[in-house]
Every structure is written in C-alpha cells, then in structure tokens.
Amino acid sequence: MNLEALSDNSLMLKVKEGDLDKMSLLFELYKRPLNGFFYGLTKK
C-alpha cells in the first residue's frame, strides 16, 4: 500500500481502529510542520 493512496482521514481511522503502523506514516508526512509547531510552543 503506497502513501499516496491513503488520505489523512483514512490513516487516522486506521489508527483509531488500532493499526498503529499508520501513525508512523502520518508522522513522516507531518514531521516538519509538527516540529515547527512544537518549537513555536516552547520558544520564549
């Protein structure tokens, strides 16, 4: 199954159903924006 074939919604539904491997796919897609978000939360 390739990454492009799955929407964010379907990935989250799979995670909700217990397929935690899909969480790593989401992380790979959004790691840069997530890092920026958390950096913004922690800088003073």
Backbone torsions as a table, in degrees:
resi	resn	phi	psi	omega
1	MET	NA	125.7	-178.9
2	ASN	-93.7	159.5	-174.8
3	LEU	-64.6	-37.4	-177.7
4	GLU	-66.4	-23.6	-176.9
5	ALA	-75.9	-14.9	-176.4
6	LEU	-110.2	130.4	175.5
7	SER	-81.5	162.9	176.8
8	ASP	-57.3	-41.4	179.8
9	ASN	-60.9	-47.1	-178.3
10	SER	-67.3	-33.6	176.0
11	LEU	-64.4	-43.9	179.5
12	MET	-65.5	-36.2	176.6
13	LEU	-64.8	-38.8	177.3
14	LYS	-63.9	-41.9	178.2
15	VAL	-62.3	-43.9	179.5
16	LYS	-59.9	-34.1	179.1
17	GLU	-77.9	-5.4	176.5
18	GLY	109.8	0.1	179.7
19	ASP	-84.6	79.9	-172.8
20	LEU	-69.8	-14.4	175.3
21	ASP	-62.5	-28.9	-179.9
22	LYS	-69.6	-22.9	177.6
23	MET	-63.2	-35.5	178.9
24	SER	-66.9	-32.8	175.9
25	LEU	-65.2	-44.0	177.8
26	LEU	-62.8	-41.0	179.1
27	PHE	-62.1	-42.6	179.0
28	GLU	-61.4	-38.1	179.3
29	LEU	-68.3	-36.8	-169.1
30	TYR	-118.2	15.4	-175.7
31	LYS	-64.5	-38.4	179.5
32	ARG	-66.4	-50.2	177.4
33	PRO	-62.3	-36.4	178.2
34	LEU	-64.2	-43.2	178.2
35	ASN	-60.9	-42.6	177.6
36	GLY	-63.3	-40.8	178.5
37	PHE	-62.0	-50.1	-178.2
38	PHE	-68.4	-33.6	175.2
39	TYR	-62.2	-44.3	178.6
40	GLY	-62.5	-32.3	178.2
41	LEU	-70.8	-29.9	-171.8
42	THR	-100.2	-13.9	179.7
43	LYS	-78.4	151.7	-176.2
44	LYS	-103.8	NA	NA
